[in-house]
C-alpha cells in the first residue's frame, strides 16, 4: 500500500498540462470522490492494523500534495491569461471622474436662484431677432444715435434680421403676450461686433429682469438690487446708483457694488475706488409699455440687465474674459468645488 502511494505521488508530481481544461481533468482523475486518491481511502479498511496509522497519514499527505499541485497548475493558467489581457481583475476599478460645470453656468444658476426666490419667472427668446424687438420697440427711433451704442451683427441679405445685442428683446416678447403683473428674468447669449480682448468679446451672456405692475417705484428697484447684491457678494455688500442713459428706461442708472475683495477700502481690482460697476437699470419708459399695448398710465415698471461674464470675473477674480471660451481644462478644473 505504501509503495502504491509513493508511485501515485511520483505520477502526480510529474503531471503537466498544456491547456486549462486539462487541469480539471487532473482534478477529476486524482482528487475527485471517485479519483485515484479517493480509491485509496476505500482500500484503507483492508490495511493491517499495525500499519494503519502510517498508511492513513501517507494517504492524507498524498491528498494534500495532489490538491496543491492542481491548484498550482490552475493559478499558472490564470496568471498567463491575466498577462495576455493586461488587466488585473482583482484590482479595484478606477472611478470615472465627472466633469465640472462651467463657471458661467455656476454663476448664472446662482443668480437665477436669487431672483426666483423673489418671485421672478424665467423666460427665453430667439437669438436671431428682428429690428422691432431689439431696437424699435425699446424706444430706439430709426437713425437715432443710441443705436450706435451697440455695434450689431446684421444679416447682409436682410438688414431687418440681426443677432440680438441684448436680451431686452425677450422683455418685449413677454410684454406683447402677457398683461401685468409681469415679473420675469431673461438669461441668454447675446452678440456684438466688438474686438476680442481681455475685457470684451463678440459673444457674451446676460441676465435681464423686468417687473411691471401698478405702483412700482424706483424704491422697489433699489431694494431688489440691494437684496441681489447681498445674496451674491455677501451680506455686508453695499450698492450705489449713478445717473445714466438708456433709451428704454427713464430715469436710468448704473449700479456699483462695494468691492468684495478689499471690502470697499480700495484695491487694484476696483481701481482703488472701493466700487465695482455691475449693471444698468431704470424705470421702464412709458413709450416701451405703450409699444407693447400696456397702459402706461395704469402700470409702471423697472428693468435691469447685467453681463454674466462681468459678474463671474468679479466673483472669482478672473482678469481675462477669453478664458471662458477657450475650454482650457486647467482653467475649468478650478471650479470643481463650486458645483
Secondary structure, DSSP 4 states (H G I P E B T S, - for coil): -HHHHHHHHHHHHH---SSHHHHHHHHHHHTSTTSHHHHHHHHGGGS-GGGHHHHHHHHHHHHHHHHHHHHHHHHHHHHHHHHHHT--TTSPPPPPPPP---HHHHHHHHHHHHHHHTT-EE----SEEEHHHHTGGGT--TT-GGGGGS---EETTEEEEEE-SSTHHHHHHHHHH-PSPEEEEEEEEEE------SS--SEEEEEEEEEEETT--HHHHHHHHHHHHHHHH-TT--EEEEEEEETTEEEEEEEEEE-TTTTTS--TTTTTSSEEEEEEEEEEPHHHHHHTT--TTT-EEEEEEEEHHHHHHHHHT---TTHHHH--HHHHGGGGGG-
